[in-house]
Amino acid sequence: MASAAAEHPFKTILTTLPKPGGGEYGKFYSLPALNDPRIDKLPYSIRILLESAIRNCDNFQVTQSDVEKIIDWENTSPKLAEIPFKPARVLLQDFTGVPAVVDLAAMRDAMAKLDSDANKINPLVPVDLVIDHSVQVDVARSPNAVQSNMELEFSRNKERFGFLKWGSTAFHNMLVVPPGSGIVHQVNLEYLGRVVFNTDGIMYPDSVVGTDSHTTMIDGLGVAGWGVGGIEAEATMLGQPMSMVLPGVVGFKLTGKLQSGVTATDLVLTVCYRLNNSG
């Protein structure tokens, strides 16, 4: 007789988000429902890690001990405690995306040789692949420059683009953004960032790791995101948690308003300068 599936360790804090006119948007794991005063002192970025650990807690990949480490961040972070983190999605550009899709295709071939169902091989988290790193500018200062460059690009990379187009339809959980749509981190910021996911009625914050150093731009929307290597991204695609040191958090308080002519870039550079000088 098959045993019943283990209950989620934190099912008691699963809370309904009601709609104003009745019904519900979905359910979410409520951190205040833990009734732990330490959570009120956690920086918001650490709360993102905590919510992910609670939601993904299976006492195998993510344990209740890992959750406790994050809740006790004030004491565990200085000790460089390690925690597992499962981002909500993965962002790829074509240079790192092509090898990842090749690996998935190779795994499907291996499954077929074993007379197994090759269609079982899919990313376990949503993957957004933006084709932008193969772009070259051959034609400039011409009204038809964009069209001419796109034609040259498709001619040069026909085999690669054909393979990625196949991958976009063959694999579940994979979106391929075609060339000419923009730079990966800008597309991520303007089109791909979900801010809040709702998967099977469970709502949770968007978070992303990407194979582009500018992935951190998404933090401007309140979405936790940073750049990683191709191997880390591919492991995350296949459902493996990232092992990371529980980070420290630096606060920088801004008051007043910018003077006329001062840009947001000026502000960011000034903040970086002062943080660098303070060590």
C-alpha positions as CSV (number, residue, x, y, z in Angstrom):
1,M,0.0,0.0,0.0
2,A,1.5,3.4,-1.0
3,S,2.1,5.8,1.8
4,A,0.5,9.2,1.7
5,A,2.6,12.1,0.5
6,A,4.3,14.0,3.3
7,E,2.6,17.2,4.4
8,H,4.3,20.5,3.8
9,P,6.1,21.5,7.0
10,F,4.8,25.0,6.8
11,K,1.2,24.4,5.5
12,T,-0.2,26.2,8.6
13,I,1.0,29.6,7.3
14,L,-0.5,29.1,3.8
15,T,-2.8,32.2,3.6
16,T,-5.5,33.2,1.2
17,L,-5.3,36.5,-0.7
18,P,-9.0,37.5,-1.2
19,K,-10.4,39.4,-4.0
20,P,-12.4,42.6,-3.1
21,G,-15.6,41.3,-4.7
22,G,-15.3,37.8,-3.5
23,G,-13.2,34.7,-4.4
24,E,-9.5,34.7,-4.1
25,Y,-6.4,35.5,-6.2
26,G,-4.5,32.6,-4.7
27,K,-2.6,31.5,-1.6
28,F,0.8,32.5,-0.3
29,Y,3.1,31.6,2.5
30,S,2.7,34.4,5.0
31,L,5.9,35.2,6.9
32,P,4.1,37.2,9.7
33,A,2.0,34.1,10.4
34,L,5.2,32.4,11.8
35,N,4.8,34.8,14.8
36,D,8.6,35.1,15.1
37,P,9.8,38.6,16.1
38,R,13.1,38.0,14.3
39,I,11.4,38.2,10.9
40,D,10.4,41.9,11.5
41,K,14.1,42.8,11.7
42,L,15.0,41.0,8.5
43,P,15.9,43.1,5.4
44,Y,13.4,42.7,2.6
45,S,16.0,41.0,0.4
46,I,16.5,38.3,3.1
47,R,12.8,37.8,3.3
48,I,12.7,36.9,-0.3
49,L,15.2,34.1,0.5
50,L,13.2,33.1,3.5
51,E,9.9,32.8,1.5
52,S,11.6,30.7,-1.1
53,A,13.1,28.4,1.5
54,I,9.7,28.0,3.2
55,R,7.8,27.4,0.0
56,N,10.3,24.8,-1.3
57,C,10.9,23.1,2.1
58,D,10.8,19.4,1.5
59,N,13.3,18.4,4.2
60,F,15.5,17.0,1.4
61,Q,16.8,19.7,-0.9
62,V,15.6,22.5,1.5
63,T,15.2,21.6,5.2
64,Q,13.6,23.3,8.2
65,S,17.1,23.8,9.5
66,D,17.8,25.9,6.4
67,V,14.7,28.0,7.1
68,E,15.9,28.6,10.7
69,K,19.3,29.8,9.4
70,I,17.6,32.5,7.4
71,I,15.3,33.5,10.2
72,D,18.3,33.8,12.5
73,W,20.1,35.9,9.8
74,E,21.4,38.4,12.3
75,N,23.5,35.7,13.9
76,T,24.1,33.3,11.1
77,S,25.2,35.7,8.3
78,P,28.4,36.8,10.1
79,K,29.3,33.1,10.4
80,L,29.0,32.7,6.6
81,A,26.3,30.1,6.9
82,E,25.3,28.4,3.6
83,I,21.7,28.0,2.5
84,P,20.0,26.5,-0.6
85,F,18.1,28.9,-2.8
86,K,15.6,28.0,-5.6
87,P,15.0,31.0,-7.9
88,A,11.6,31.4,-9.5
89,R,13.1,31.5,-13.1
90,V,16.3,31.5,-15.1
91,L,17.3,34.1,-17.7
92,L,19.7,33.1,-20.6
93,Q,21.3,34.9,-23.5
94,D,22.1,32.9,-26.6
95,F,25.8,32.3,-26.0
96,T,25.0,30.4,-22.8
97,G,21.5,29.4,-23.9
98,V,22.6,27.3,-26.9
99,P,24.8,24.9,-24.8
100,A,22.0,24.6,-22.3
101,V,19.4,23.6,-25.0
102,V,22.0,21.3,-26.5
103,D,22.4,19.5,-23.2
104,L,18.6,19.1,-22.9
105,A,18.4,17.7,-26.4
106,A,21.3,15.3,-25.6
107,M,19.4,14.1,-22.5
108,R,16.3,13.5,-24.7
109,D,18.4,11.5,-27.1
110,A,19.7,9.4,-24.2
111,M,16.2,8.8,-23.0
112,A,15.1,7.7,-26.4
113,K,18.0,5.2,-26.6
114,L,16.8,3.7,-23.3
115,D,13.3,3.3,-24.8
116,S,12.0,5.8,-22.3
117,D,9.8,8.9,-22.8
118,A,12.1,11.6,-24.1
119,N,9.4,14.2,-23.5
120,K,9.9,13.9,-19.8
121,I,13.1,16.0,-20.2
122,N,12.1,19.6,-19.6
123,P,13.3,22.6,-17.5
124,L,11.7,22.4,-14.1
125,V,11.6,26.2,-13.7
126,P,10.6,28.8,-16.3
127,V,13.5,29.7,-18.6
128,D,13.6,32.9,-20.7
129,L,16.2,32.8,-23.5
130,V,16.9,36.1,-25.2
131,I,18.8,36.1,-28.5
132,D,21.0,39.2,-28.4
133,H,24.7,38.3,-28.1
134,S,25.0,37.3,-31.8
135,V,23.9,40.7,-33.0
136,Q,26.4,42.6,-35.2
137,V,26.1,46.0,-36.8
138,D,27.3,45.9,-40.4
139,V,25.1,48.7,-41.8
140,A,24.8,52.1,-40.2
141,R,23.7,55.6,-41.2
142,S,21.1,54.2,-43.5
143,P,17.2,54.3,-43.3
144,N,17.2,50.5,-43.9
145,A,20.0,49.7,-41.4
146,V,17.9,47.7,-39.0
147,Q,16.4,45.6,-41.8
148,S,19.7,45.0,-43.5
149,N,21.4,44.0,-40.2
150,M,18.6,41.6,-39.4
151,E,18.9,39.9,-42.8
152,L,22.6,39.5,-42.4
153,E,22.1,38.1,-38.8
154,F,19.6,35.5,-39.9
155,S,21.8,34.5,-42.8
156,R,24.9,34.0,-40.5
157,N,23.1,32.3,-37.7
158,K,20.4,30.3,-39.6
159,E,21.4,26.9,-38.0
160,R,21.6,28.3,-34.5
161,F,18.3,30.2,-34.7
162,G,16.6,27.1,-36.3
163,F,17.8,25.0,-33.4
164,L,16.6,27.5,-30.8
165,K,13.2,27.8,-32.5
166,W,12.9,24.0,-32.3
167,G,13.8,24.2,-28.6
168,S,11.1,26.8,-27.9
169,T,8.4,24.4,-29.1
170,A,9.9,21.1,-28.0
171,F,10.5,22.0,-24.3
172,H,7.9,23.1,-21.8
173,N,8.8,26.0,-19.5
174,M,11.0,27.6,-22.1
175,L,10.4,30.9,-23.8
176,V,12.8,32.1,-26.6
177,V,12.8,35.8,-27.4
178,P,13.8,36.2,-31.1
179,P,16.6,38.4,-32.3
180,G,15.9,42.1,-32.9
181,S,13.8,42.3,-29.7
182,G,16.4,44.1,-27.6
183,I,19.2,43.5,-25.1
184,V,18.6,40.7,-22.7
185,H,18.7,42.7,-19.4
186,Q,16.4,45.4,-20.9
187,V,14.0,42.8,-22.3
188,N,14.0,41.2,-18.8
189,L,13.2,44.5,-17.2
190,E,10.5,45.6,-19.5
191,Y,8.8,42.4,-20.6
192,L,9.9,39.3,-18.7
193,G,9.8,40.4,-15.1
194,R,6.7,38.9,-13.4
195,V,7.1,40.6,-10.0
196,V,4.6,38.0,-8.6
197,F,4.1,34.4,-9.8
198,N,0.9,32.6,-9.5
199,T,1.5,28.9,-10.2
200,D,-1.3,26.4,-9.5
201,G,-2.9,28.9,-7.1
202,I,0.3,29.5,-5.1
203,M,1.6,33.1,-5.3
204,Y,5.2,33.9,-4.6
205,P,7.7,36.7,-5.4
206,D,9.6,36.7,-8.7
207,S,13.3,36.0,-8.4
208,V,15.8,35.3,-11.2
209,V,19.4,34.2,-11.9
210,G,20.8,35.1,-15.3
211,T,23.8,34.5,-17.4
212,D,24.3,38.2,-18.0
213,S,26.2,40.5,-15.6
214,H,23.5,43.1,-15.9
215,T,20.8,40.8,-14.6
216,T,20.8,42.9,-11.4
217,M,18.9,45.6,-13.3
218,I,15.7,43.7,-12.4
219,D,16.2,44.6,-8.8
220,G,14.9,48.0,-9.8
221,L,11.4,46.4,-9.9
222,G,11.9,44.8,-6.5
223,V,12.7,41.5,-8.1
224,A,15.7,39.7,-6.6
225,G,18.1,38.8,-9.4
226,W,21.8,38.5,-10.1
227,G,24.2,37.0,-12.6
228,V,25.6,33.4,-12.5
229,G,27.7,31.1,-14.7
230,G,26.2,28.8,-17.3
231,I,26.6,25.6,-15.1
232,E,24.8,27.2,-12.2
233,A,22.0,28.4,-14.5
234,E,21.6,25.0,-16.1
235,A,21.6,23.2,-12.7
236,T,18.8,25.6,-11.6
237,M,16.9,24.8,-14.8
238,L,16.9,21.2,-13.8
239,G,15.5,21.9,-10.3
240,Q,18.7,21.9,-8.3
241,P,18.9,24.6,-5.5
242,M,21.8,27.0,-5.6
243,S,24.1,26.7,-2.6
244,M,25.0,30.2,-1.4
245,V,26.4,32.0,1.6
246,L,23.7,33.8,3.5
247,P,24.6,37.4,2.4
248,G,25.1,40.5,4.5
249,V,23.1,43.6,3.7
250,V,24.3,47.1,3.4
251,G,21.8,49.9,3.9
252,F,22.0,53.3,2.3
253,K,19.4,55.9,3.2
254,L,18.6,58.7,0.7
255,T,16.8,61.9,1.8
256,G,15.7,65.0,-0.1
257,K,15.5,65.2,-3.9
258,L,17.9,65.5,-6.8
259,Q,18.9,68.9,-8.1
260,S,18.0,69.9,-11.6
261,G,20.3,68.3,-14.1
262,V,21.4,65.5,-11.8
263,T,20.5,62.1,-13.2
264,A,19.8,58.7,-11.6
265,T,23.1,57.5,-13.0
266,D,24.9,60.3,-11.1
267,L,23.2,59.2,-7.9
268,V,24.1,55.6,-8.4
269,L,27.7,56.4,-9.1
270,T,27.9,58.6,-6.0
271,V,26.4,55.9,-3.8
272,C,29.0,53.4,-5.2
273,Y,31.8,55.9,-4.6
274,R,30.8,56.4,-1.0
275,L,30.4,52.7,-0.3
276,N,33.8,52.0,-1.8
277,N,35.4,54.7,0.3
278,S,33.8,53.3,3.5
279,G,35.2,49.8,2.8
